[in-house]
Amino acid sequence: MVLSTWGRPESPASRARDAFFVTKMIRSITLGDGALALALGLPERGMPEILGVGRDAVGAAFVAERARRTNGMDRAVPAAVLLPTGGMGFFGWPAIAGHRDGRDFVVEFSGWRVEDAPDGAVLSAEDAVAKLGVEIRLTSRGGALTSAAKIANRGETAFVLDRCMAGSLVFPEGPATLTRFVGMWGCEFHRVDEPLGAGLVLSENRRGRTSHDRSPSLILSSRRQTLAVHLGWSGNHVLSIDTLDDGRRLVHAGELFEPGEMRLEPGRSYESPTVYFADEPATLVERVRGLIPWPGGAMRPRPVTINTWEGNYFNHKLPSLMAQADAAAELGVERFVLDDGWFGRRDAGNASLGDWRVDRRKYPQGLRPLVERVRARGMEFGIWFEPEMVNPESDLYRAHPDWALQIAGRPLLLSRSQLVLDLSRPAVFDYLFGSIDAVLGDISVACIKWDMNRDLTHVAGADGRAATARQTRAVYALIDRVRAAYPDIEIETCSSGGGRADYGVLQRAHRIWTSDCTDALERLEIQRGARMLFPPEIMGAHISASPNHQTHRRLSLSFRALVALAYHLGVEMDPRALSDEDRSELKEWIALHKRLRPLLHKGAAQFALEPYDGRYVWGAADDDTIVAIVAQGPAMPGEQPPPLRLPAARVAKGAWRVALCRPEAPEFAHVSSSQRDLIAGRVDLSRESLTSVGLPLPRLYPESGFLLELKRVAAT
């Protein structure tokens, strides 16, 4: 951080106004030195002004008072500021708003102070009239800029905070594209690109979880700049893009409050989540890698996983599960996860959530015999929980119906035959931890699949007030308590698939269940969007049965395996149902994944190309090896596919040769003799051939693909 004091040019008119309106001198701070380095001006009154963003803009930032607007205020009011407040000449979208029983609805902070903090600074100021304090914590690390805000009530009465964004950043004027990630259950992370217009663009989520349809993420791109934004928060959120009077855009992200939800009693404060800004999505992905709290401090090879859900559903039979564990181990699986159905009297989805006791009808001796069988076959054991939910048909609900979130006088709204437990109640929180602790303390568990399968409705606490914010923080606290008690256990975040996937939960989780849809064709687009936000190595991708259980589509085993191969690979079926031929092929795919896993899961080596004519390409490369997975989704409309050009930043100089084309070559629609030579590894390829000219690959049939492994045979 660099702190300096700059002078503003003075004129007779400005000097006349100085006594009341204009600051003569302005202090400036500079954070970071990369593409999102930030220069801020700290005025005597008002919010910190954004003087420049980026390597060049920061050094060239010139502190000058802007001319006032025609028919505007008698002084120029800076618009490009951090967390603007309304009512004092700024007429855009305020990032901080609230009131004290209808009063103190205008906020103006002054007396800015700067304190050094790890990788950044904390800016703080006071409003002596509204009796509020503010802190803005900024960091610059790994090319990403982060911001979080804190509002403290210094008054003698309660202050209702209606809005407090985590951070703001400016984006240049001119034509730009807005990229959002939308979808629904089974269709998460679908990328939508649209022209960014003028005015105000808002995206608000009120589902009580990150959501399937409104990710807390956006990307703005223009010829001048790219800005990727993600709010690390698993509850209600709001993203705002506000066009300023000079055409620039002010981008905000923060938590969304229900009416009266964030009521600060005297002496209390609110701390926002963290918003992450980066110059490109890849920088965000690299930043989140540093957030994941790996046991032992570093990620170990991601174990190939079998999950029992689609192979068994609620039909748990111990001999069958033991036999499945044996079959999985023969395939090379390294982790066995027991999904829903092991507790209470859980024979269907409408009963026993909340009764976290092993079902002795299914497991007469508890889970230990199954766990011991799994571990004896060299695999880790994982288990499924959905702690936040309760079925009305359960012992827990019959004993404590008041423990469910509810609003007095309003009907209880079921979703998936579930209600939501109020985790902000100490009794509920302690009950859930005790129940989880009793299970984990009795057996050896390597991971928990932590599920959350419904949106929140009628979210009121015991005091009758809106409680979504409290609920989200209580979920975090419960996960934190479990991990503190069992620090070697990994957590998989699942919420009907990708409904709780964000950088907030990833500060306490180690895997994302990317989608409940395991159809490989659907997964092409789901995984394409998700990998723009998350590291591929933590995205669960399972090889499921054919026909698929969600879409009933039939796909070849090779296509299903290829689509899952580069992610956190798993199997989602009863392996005993495989034919001998498929079992042998699947074993080969798992062995191939293990061999390539160190490269495919190496963050700096990964790449993905934009799809073209239904052809998707992704992979990883280092100085000696390139792995490129090519998958054709729908039929290609062209007669021939365009040459495949690999990203120049990922290809080292030298001569390259194809060493492997998946366990067996696919059946191409048409293939020439020279293409056969290329795929068979009989042709040496230069870096220019791979990156500029491109590989003339054969046309694939729809719903098929292949893997290219290239080895460098000579350096230049």
C-alpha positions in Angstrom: 0.0 0.0 0.0 1.2 3.5 -0.9 -0.2 6.5 0.9 0.3 10.1 -0.4 -1.3 13.5 -0.3 -2.3 15.3 -3.5 -3.5 18.9 -4.1 -6.5 19.9 -6.1 -6.2 22.8 -8.6 -7.7 25.9 -7.0 -9.7 28.7 -8.6 -11.3 31.7 -7.0 -14.6 30.0 -7.2 -13.4 26.8 -5.6 -11.6 28.8 -2.8 -14.9 30.5 -2.0 -16.6 27.2 -1.6 -13.8 25.5 0.3 -15.0 26.6 3.7 -18.2 24.5 3.2 -18.0 22.2 0.3 -14.5 21.5 -1.2 -11.5 19.8 0.3 -8.3 21.6 -0.7 -6.1 18.5 -0.2 -6.9 14.9 -0.8 -5.0 11.8 0.4 -4.5 9.0 -2.1 -3.7 5.3 -1.5 -2.7 2.7 -4.0 -3.3 -1.0 -3.5 -1.7 -3.8 -5.6 0.3 -3.5 -8.7 -1.5 -5.8 -11.2 -4.4 -5.5 -13.6 -6.7 -4.6 -10.8 -4.4 -2.3 -8.8 -6.6 0.4 -7.3 -5.9 4.1 -6.6 -8.3 5.7 -4.1 -8.8 9.3 -3.0 -9.8 9.8 0.7 -11.9 13.0 1.0 -12.7 14.8 4.3 -16.4 14.0 3.7 -18.0 11.3 1.5 -16.9 7.9 0.3 -13.4 7.0 -1.1 -13.2 8.1 -4.7 -11.9 5.6 -7.3 -9.1 7.5 -9.1 -7.8 4.7 -11.2 -7.9 0.9 -11.8 -5.1 -1.1 -13.4 -1.4 -0.9 -13.9 -1.5 2.2 -16.1 -4.5 3.9 -14.7 -3.1 4.0 -11.1 0.1 5.6 -12.1 -1.6 8.2 -14.3 -4.4 9.0 -11.8 -4.9 12.8 -11.6 -6.8 14.2 -8.6 -8.9 17.0 -9.9 -12.3 18.3 -9.0 -14.8 17.5 -11.7 -17.0 20.3 -13.1 -20.5 20.4 -11.7 -23.4 19.3 -13.8 -25.7 21.6 -15.6 -28.8 22.2 -13.4 -27.0 20.1 -10.8 -25.5 20.6 -7.4 -23.4 23.7 -6.8 -20.4 21.4 -6.2 -19.3 18.4 -8.2 -20.2 15.2 -6.3 -17.9 12.2 -7.1 -19.9 9.3 -8.5 -17.2 6.7 -9.0 -16.8 5.9 -5.3 -16.6 2.9 -3.1 -20.0 2.1 -1.5 -21.8 5.3 -2.5 -24.5 6.6 -0.1 -27.6 8.6 -1.2 -29.2 11.8 -0.2 -26.1 14.1 -0.5 -26.0 14.7 -4.2 -25.4 11.2 -5.4 -28.5 10.1 -7.3 -27.4 6.7 -8.4 -28.0 3.3 -6.7 -26.8 3.6 -3.0 -24.7 0.8 -1.8 -25.3 1.6 1.9 -28.8 2.5 3.1 -30.7 2.4 6.4 -32.5 4.4 9.0 -33.1 4.9 12.7 -36.8 4.6 13.1 -37.2 6.7 10.0 -34.5 9.1 10.9 -30.8 9.2 10.1 -31.7 7.9 6.6 -28.9 10.0 5.1 -25.3 8.9 5.8 -22.1 10.8 5.2 -18.9 9.5 6.6 -15.8 11.7 7.3 -12.4 11.6 8.9 -11.1 8.7 6.9 -8.3 6.7 8.4 -6.0 4.1 6.8 -4.5 1.0 8.6 -2.2 -1.5 7.0 -3.6 -5.0 6.8 -2.2 -8.3 5.4 -2.0 -7.8 1.6 -4.1 -4.6 1.8 -5.6 -1.9 4.0 -8.6 -1.1 6.2 -10.3 2.2 5.6 -12.5 3.6 8.4 -14.6 6.6 9.0 -17.4 7.9 11.2 -20.7 9.7 10.8 -21.2 11.8 13.9 -24.7 12.8 12.9 -26.1 9.3 12.2 -23.8 7.8 14.8 -22.4 5.1 12.6 -18.9 3.8 11.9 -17.8 2.2 8.6 -14.8 0.0 7.7 -13.9 -1.2 4.2 -11.3 -4.0 4.2 -9.5 -4.2 0.9 -6.9 -6.8 -0.2 -4.9 -7.4 -3.4 -3.6 -10.9 -3.7 -2.9 -13.2 -6.6 -4.2 -10.7 -9.1 -7.6 -10.5 -7.4 -9.0 -7.6 -5.4 -11.3 -8.3 -2.5 -13.6 -6.1 -0.5 -15.7 -6.4 2.6 -17.5 -3.8 4.6 -18.5 -3.3 8.3 -21.1 -1.0 9.7 -21.2 -0.3 13.4 -24.0 1.4 15.4 -22.5 4.0 17.7 -26.0 5.4 18.6 -28.2 4.8 21.6 -31.1 3.3 19.6 -31.4 0.6 17.0 -30.4 1.2 13.4 -32.0 -0.8 10.7 -29.6 -1.5 7.9 -31.5 -1.9 4.6 -28.5 -2.4 2.4 -24.7 -2.7 2.7 -22.8 -4.0 -0.2 -19.5 -5.8 0.3 -17.7 -3.7 -2.3 -17.8 -1.6 -5.4 -15.6 -1.2 -8.5 -15.8 0.9 -11.6 -15.9 -0.5 -15.2 -15.2 1.7 -18.2 -17.8 3.3 -20.5 -18.6 2.1 -24.0 -20.0 -1.1 -25.5 -19.7 -4.1 -23.2 -21.0 -7.6 -22.8 -22.5 -8.9 -19.6 -22.1 -12.6 -18.8 -24.3 -14.2 -16.2 -24.7 -17.9 -15.1 -28.3 -19.0 -15.0 -30.3 -22.3 -14.9 -32.3 -24.5 -12.7 -32.1 -27.9 -11.0 -30.1 -30.2 -13.3 -29.2 -27.3 -15.6 -26.9 -25.1 -13.5 -24.1 -22.7 -14.6 -25.5 -22.1 -18.1 -23.6 -19.1 -19.5 -25.6 -16.3 -21.0 -24.0 -13.4 -22.8 -25.9 -10.2 -23.6 -25.1 -6.6 -24.5 -24.8 -4.4 -21.4 -27.2 -1.5 -21.7 -27.5 1.8 -19.8 -29.4 2.4 -16.6 -29.4 0.0 -13.7 -29.0 -3.8 -14.0 -30.0 -5.8 -10.9 -29.8 -9.5 -10.1 -31.4 -10.5 -6.7 -31.6 -13.9 -5.2 -34.1 -14.6 -2.3 -33.8 -18.4 -2.2 -31.8 -18.6 1.0 -29.0 -20.5 -0.7 -26.6 -19.6 -3.5 -29.3 -20.8 -6.0 -29.3 -22.7 -9.2 -30.7 -19.8 -11.3 -28.9 -16.7 -10.1 -25.3 -17.3 -9.4 -23.6 -14.5 -7.4 -21.2 -14.0 -10.3 -20.9 -11.9 -13.4 -18.4 -11.0 -16.0 -18.2 -7.7 -17.8 -16.0 -7.5 -21.0 -15.2 -4.9 -23.5 -12.3 -4.1 -25.8 -10.6 -2.2 -23.0 -11.2 -4.4 -19.9 -12.6 -7.6 -18.5 -14.0 -7.7 -15.0 -15.0 -10.9 -13.2 -17.0 -10.6 -10.0 -18.1 -13.1 -7.4 -19.7 -12.7 -4.0 -18.5 -15.3 -1.5 -21.8 -15.9 0.1 -24.3 -18.8 0.4 -27.5 -16.9 1.2 -29.5 -14.1 -0.4 -27.5 -11.8 -2.5 -27.7 -8.8 -4.9 -25.5 -7.8 -7.8 -25.9 -4.3 -9.2 -24.5 -2.5 -12.3 -25.2 1.2 -12.1 -24.5 3.4 -15.1 -23.0 6.8 -14.0 -23.6 10.1 -15.6 -20.3 9.9 -17.5 -21.1 6.4 -18.9 -18.9 4.4 -16.6 -20.5 1.6 -14.6 -20.3 1.1 -10.9 -20.5 -2.6 -10.0 -21.7 -3.7 -6.5 -22.1 -7.0 -4.8 -23.4 -7.9 -1.4 -25.9 -9.6 0.8 -29.6 -9.0 0.3 -31.7 -8.3 3.5 -35.3 -9.0 4.0 -37.3 -6.1 5.5 -36.0 -5.2 9.0 -33.7 -8.2 9.0 -30.5 -6.4 9.8 -31.4 -4.5 12.9 -28.3 -3.3 14.7 -28.8 -2.7 18.4 -26.6 -0.1 20.1 -23.0 -1.2 20.0 -23.6 -4.0 17.5 -22.2 -4.2 14.0 -22.8 -5.9 10.6 -19.9 -7.5 8.7 -20.5 -8.2 5.0 -19.3 -11.3 3.0 -16.3 -10.8 0.8 -16.7 -9.8 -2.9 -13.9 -10.9 -5.3 -12.9 -8.9 -8.4 -10.5 -10.0 -11.0 -9.3 -9.1 -14.5 -10.4 -12.5 -15.9 -12.3 -15.6 -14.6 -9.1 -17.7 -14.5 -7.7 -15.3 -11.8 -10.8 -15.8 -9.7 -10.4 -19.6 -10.0 -6.8 -19.4 -8.9 -7.8 -17.1 -6.0 -10.4 -19.6 -4.7 -7.8 -22.4 -4.8 -6.1 -20.5 -1.9 -9.3 -20.4 0.1 -10.0 -24.1 0.3 -9.0 -25.4 3.8 -7.3 -28.7 2.8 -6.5 -31.0 5.7 -2.8 -31.0 6.2 -2.6 -27.7 4.3 -2.4 -28.9 0.7 -4.7 -30.8 -1.7 -3.8 -34.4 -2.1 -4.8 -36.4 -5.2 -8.5 -36.3 -5.5 -9.7 -39.8 -4.8 -11.9 -41.5 -7.4 -15.3 -41.8 -5.8 -18.3 -44.1 -6.0 -21.5 -42.6 -4.7 -24.3 -45.0 -3.8 -27.3 -42.8 -4.7 -28.2 -43.8 -8.3 -27.2 -47.4 -7.7 -29.4 -47.9 -4.7 -31.6 -44.9 -3.8 -33.3 -45.7 -0.4 -33.0 -49.5 -0.9 -30.0 -50.1 1.4 -29.2 -53.8 1.8 -25.9 -54.5 3.6 -24.8 -57.6 1.6 -25.5 -55.7 -1.6 -23.5 -52.6 -0.5 -20.6 -54.8 0.6 -20.6 -56.5 -2.8 -20.7 -53.1 -4.5 -17.7 -52.0 -2.4 -15.8 -55.0 -3.6 -16.7 -54.4 -7.2 -15.8 -50.7 -6.9 -12.4 -51.5 -5.4 -11.8 -53.9 -8.4 -12.4 -50.9 -10.7 -9.8 -48.8 -8.9 -12.2 -46.6 -6.9 -10.6 -45.0 -3.9 -13.6 -43.5 -1.9 -17.0 -45.1 -1.1 -19.7 -42.6 -0.2 -22.9 -43.9 1.4 -25.7 -41.6 0.3 -29.2 -41.0 1.6 -31.2 -43.8 3.2 -29.0 -45.1 6.1 -30.8 -43.4 9.1 -34.1 -43.3 10.9 -36.8 -45.1 8.9 -35.7 -43.5 5.7 -37.4 -45.7 3.1 -38.6 -42.7 1.0 -37.9 -39.0 0.7 -40.9 -38.0 2.9 -39.6 -39.3 6.3 -36.9 -39.3 9.0 -34.9 -36.2 8.1 -33.7 -35.0 11.5 -33.5 -38.5 13.0 -29.7 -39.0 12.5 -29.6 -42.5 14.0 -28.4 -45.5 12.1 -31.4 -47.6 10.8 -31.0 -50.9 12.6 -33.4 -52.6 10.3 -30.9 -52.0 7.5 -27.7 -52.1 9.6 -28.3 -54.4 12.6 -24.8 -53.8 13.8 -24.6 -50.2 12.8 -22.4 -48.9 10.0 -19.2 -50.3 11.3 -19.3 -53.6 9.3 -19.8 -51.7 6.0 -17.0 -49.2 6.9 -14.6 -52.0 7.8 -15.4 -53.8 4.5 -14.8 -50.5 2.5 -11.5 -49.8 4.3 -10.3 -53.4 4.0 -10.6 -53.0 0.3 -8.3 -50.0 0.4 -11.0 -47.3 0.1 -12.0 -44.3 2.2 -15.5 -44.1 3.6 -17.8 -41.1 3.2 -21.4 -40.4 4.4 -24.3 -38.2 3.5 -26.1 -35.8 5.8 -28.7 -33.2 5.3 -28.6 -31.5 8.7 -30.6 -28.3 7.9 -33.8 -30.2 7.0 -36.6 -32.0 8.8 -39.5 -34.1 7.6 -42.8 -33.6 9.4 -42.8 -37.4 9.4 -40.0 -37.7 11.9 -39.4 -38.2 15.6 -37.6 -34.9 15.7 -40.5 -32.9 14.3 -43.0 -34.6 16.4 -41.0 -33.7 19.5 -40.0 -30.2 18.4 -42.4 -28.7 15.8 -41.3 -25.2 16.9 -37.8 -25.9 15.7 -38.8 -25.4 12.1 -38.5 -22.0 10.5 -42.0 -20.5 10.5 -44.1 -17.4 10.7 -46.9 -17.2 13.2 -50.3 -17.3 11.5 -48.8 -18.4 8.2 -49.1 -21.9 6.7 -46.0 -24.1 6.7 -44.9 -24.6 3.1 -43.4 -27.9 2.3 -40.8 -28.5 -0.4 -39.7 -32.1 -1.1 -41.7 -33.0 2.0 -39.2 -30.9 4.0 -39.2 -28.0 6.4 -36.1 -26.1 7.4 -34.7 -26.2 10.9 -33.9 -22.9 12.6 -30.1 -23.3 13.1 -29.9 -19.9 14.9 -31.6 -21.6 17.9 -28.9 -22.9 20.3 -30.9 -26.0 21.1 -31.2 -26.9 17.4 -27.6 -26.1 16.6 -26.4 -28.3 19.5 -28.7 -31.1 18.6 -27.5 -31.3 15.1 -23.8 -31.2 16.1 -24.4 -33.8 18.7 -26.2 -36.1 16.1 -23.4 -35.7 13.6 -20.7 -36.1 16.2 -22.3 -39.4 17.4 -22.1 -40.9 13.9 -18.6 -39.6 13.1 -17.2 -40.6 16.5 -18.3 -44.2 16.0 -16.7 -45.0 12.6 -13.8 -43.8 10.4 -15.1 -41.2 8.0 -13.0 -39.3 5.4 -15.7 -37.1 4.0 -19.2 -35.8 4.4 -21.5 -35.1 1.5 -23.4 -32.1 3.1 -26.7 -31.7 1.2 -29.4 -29.0 1.3 -32.3 -29.7 -0.9 -34.8 -26.9 -0.7 -35.2 -23.1 -0.9 -36.0 -21.2 2.2 -39.5 -19.8 2.8 -41.3 -18.3 5.8 -37.8 -17.7 7.2 -38.5 -16.2 10.7 -36.7 -16.9 13.9 -38.1 -17.4 17.3 -38.4 -13.6 17.6 -40.7 -13.5 14.5 -38.1 -11.5 12.6 -36.6 -12.3 9.2 -33.7 -14.7 9.7 -32.1 -15.7 6.4 -28.9 -13.9 7.3 -28.8 -15.6 10.7 -29.5 -19.0 9.1 -26.7 -18.7 6.6 -24.2 -17.7 9.3 -25.4 -20.5 11.5 -24.9 -23.1 8.7 -21.3 -21.8 8.3 -20.8 -22.1 12.1 -22.1 -25.7 12.2 -19.8 -26.8 9.4 -16.9 -25.0 11.1 -17.7 -26.8 14.4 -17.8 -30.2 12.7 -14.5 -29.5 11.0 -12.9 -28.3 14.2 -13.9 -31.5 15.9 -12.8 -33.6 12.8 -10.1 -31.6 11.0 -9.2 -34.5 8.7 -12.7 -34.8 7.2 -13.4 -33.3 3.9 -16.8 -31.7 3.1 -18.6 -31.9 -0.2 -21.1 -29.0 -0.7 -24.2 -30.2 -2.4 -27.6 -28.5 -2.7 -29.7 -30.4 -5.1 -26.5 -30.3 -7.1 -24.9 -26.9 -7.6 -27.4 -24.8 -5.5 -24.8 -24.0 -2.9 -21.6 -23.3 -4.8 -19.7 -20.1 -3.9 -16.5 -18.9 -2.4 -18.1 -18.5 1.0 -18.9 -22.2 1.5 -15.5 -23.1 -0.2 -13.7 -21.6 2.8 -15.0 -24.6 4.7 -15.6 -27.2 1.9 -13.4 -29.2 -0.5 -15.7 -30.4 -3.3 -18.7 -29.2 -5.2 -21.4 -31.6 -6.4 -21.7 -29.7 -9.7 -25.1 -30.9 -10.6 -27.6 -33.6 -9.8 -27.8 -34.2 -13.6 -25.2 -36.9 -14.4 -26.1 -37.0 -18.2 -22.8 -36.5 -20.0 -24.3 -34.5 -22.8 -26.0 -32.0 -20.4 -22.8 -31.9 -18.3 -20.8 -30.4 -21.3 -22.5 -27.1 -20.8 -22.9 -27.3 -17.0 -19.2 -28.0 -16.5 -18.2 -25.4 -19.1 -19.9 -22.7 -17.1 -18.9 -24.0 -13.7 -15.2 -24.2 -14.5 -15.2 -20.5 -15.3 -15.9 -20.0 -11.5 -14.4 -23.0 -9.8 -11.3 -25.2 -10.0 -12.1 -28.2 -12.1 -10.4 -30.6 -9.7 -13.0 -29.9 -7.0 -16.0 -30.3 -9.3 -17.6 -33.7 -8.8 -18.2 -35.4 -12.2 -19.5 -39.0 -12.1 -19.8 -41.7 -14.8 -23.4 -42.8 -14.5 -25.5 -45.6 -15.9 -27.1 -45.7 -19.4 -29.9 -44.9 -19.9 -29.3 -41.9 -17.7 -31.6 -41.6 -14.6 -32.5 -37.9 -15.2 -32.9 -37.7 -19.0 -33.3 -41.3 -20.0 -30.7 -40.7 -22.7 -28.4 -43.5 -23.8 -24.8 -42.6 -24.2 -21.7 -44.7 -24.8 -19.4 -45.5 -21.8 -16.5 -43.8 -23.6 -18.4 -40.5 -24.0 -19.6 -40.6 -20.4 -16.0 -41.2 -19.2 -14.4 -38.6 -21.4 -16.8 -35.9 -20.1 -16.0 -36.7 -16.5 -12.3 -37.5 -16.8 -10.7 -34.1 -16.1 -12.7 -33.3 -12.9 -13.1 -35.0 -9.5 -13.9 -38.3 -11.1 -16.6 -40.6 -9.7 -18.9 -43.5 -10.4 -22.7 -43.1 -9.9 -24.1 -46.6 -10.4 -24.1 -50.1 -9.1 -20.9 -51.4 -10.6 -22.2 -55.0 -10.5 -24.7 -54.1 -13.2 -21.9 -53.5 -15.8 -21.3 -56.1 -18.5 -17.9 -57.7 -18.4 -16.9 -55.6 -21.4 -18.0 -52.3 -19.8 -16.4 -53.3 -16.5 -13.1 -53.8 -18.2 -13.4 -50.5 -20.2 -14.4 -48.5 -17.1 -11.4 -49.9 -15.2 -9.2 -48.6 -18.0 -10.7 -45.2 -17.9 -10.2 -45.0 -14.1 -6.5 -46.1 -14.5 -6.1 -43.5 -17.3 -7.6 -40.8 -15.0 -5.2 -41.7 -12.2 -2.2 -41.5 -14.5 -3.2 -38.1 -16.0 -4.7 -36.7 -12.7 -1.5 -34.9 -11.7 -1.5 -32.9 -14.9 -5.3 -32.5 -15.3 -5.6 -31.2 -11.7 -2.7 -28.8 -11.9 -4.2 -25.4 -11.9 -1.7 -23.4 -13.9 -1.8 -26.0 -16.6 -5.5 -26.2 -17.3 -7.3 -24.7 -20.3 -10.7 -24.8 -22.0 -11.6 -23.5 -25.5 -14.9 -21.9 -26.5 -17.3 -24.5 -28.0 -17.8 -24.3 -31.7 -20.5 -26.2 -33.7 -21.1 -28.3 -30.6 -17.5 -29.3 -30.2 -16.0 -28.8 -26.7 -12.3 -28.9 -26.0 -10.6 -28.8 -22.6 -7.5 -30.2 -20.9 -4.1 -29.3 -19.4 -0.5 -28.9 -20.6 3.0 -28.6 -19.2 6.4 -28.4 -20.8 6.4 -32.1 -21.9 2.8 -33.3 -22.1 -0.5 -32.0 -23.5 -3.8 -33.6 -22.8 -6.8 -32.4 -24.8 -10.2 -33.9 -24.5 -12.4 -33.3 -27.6 -16.2 -34.0 -27.2 -18.8 -33.5 -29.8 -22.2 -32.8 -28.3 -25.0 -32.3 -30.9 -24.3 -33.0 -34.5 -21.9 -30.6 -36.2 -23.6 -28.6 -38.9 -20.4 -28.2 -41.0 -19.0 -30.7 -43.4 -15.6 -30.5 -41.7 -14.6 -29.3 -38.2 -12.3 -26.3 -38.0 -8.7 -27.0 -37.2 -8.1 -27.4 -33.5 -5.8 -24.6 -32.3 -4.4 -25.1 -28.8 -3.8 -22.0 -26.6 -0.3 -20.7 -27.2 0.2 -19.9 -23.6 0.0 -23.6 -22.8 2.2 -25.1 -25.6 6.0 -25.2 -25.1 8.4 -24.8 -28.1 9.5 -27.9 -29.8 8.2 -30.9 -31.7 5.2 -32.8 -30.5 3.7 -36.1 -31.3 0.4 -37.8 -30.4 1.1 -40.6 -27.9 -2.3 -41.8 -27.0 -5.9 -41.5 -28.2 -7.9 -42.7 -25.2 -8.0 -46.4 -24.4 -9.2 -47.1 -28.0 -9.7 -44.8 -30.9 -13.3 -43.7 -31.6 -15.2 -44.3 -34.8 -15.0 -41.1 -36.9 -17.6 -40.1 -39.4 -14.8 -39.7 -42.1 -11.1 -39.9 -41.7 -8.2 -39.6 -44.1 -5.0 -41.5 -44.1 -3.0 -38.5 -43.0 -5.5 -38.0 -40.1 -5.0 -41.6 -39.1 -1.2 -41.0 -39.1 -1.7 -37.9 -37.0 -3.8 -39.7 -34.4 -1.6 -42.8 -34.4 1.5 -40.7 -33.5 3.3 -41.0 -36.8 3.5 -37.2 -37.4 5.7 -34.7 -35.6 4.0 -31.3 -35.0 5.6 -28.0 -34.3 4.3 -25.5 -31.8 3.1 -23.3 -34.7 1.2 -26.3 -36.0 -0.6 -26.8 -32.7 -1.3 -23.1 -32.0 -1.6 -21.2 -35.3 -2.3 -23.7 -38.1 -4.3 -26.1 -35.9 -4.8 -29.8 -36.0 -7.0 -31.0 -38.9 -9.0 -33.5 -36.8 -11.6 -35.8 -38.3 -15.3 -35.1 -37.9 -16.9 -36.8 -34.9 -20.3 -38.4 -34.7 -22.6 -36.6 -32.2 -22.3 -37.7 -28.6 -18.8 -39.0 -29.0 -15.3 -37.8 -28.3 -11.6 -38.8 -27.9 -8.6 -37.8 -25.8 -5.4 -36.6 -27.4 -2.2 -37.0 -25.4 0.8 -35.3 -27.0 4.4 -35.7 -25.9 7.2 -33.3 -26.7 9.8 -35.3 -28.6 12.3 -32.5 -29.2 12.9 -29.0 -27.7 14.1 -26.0 -29.8 
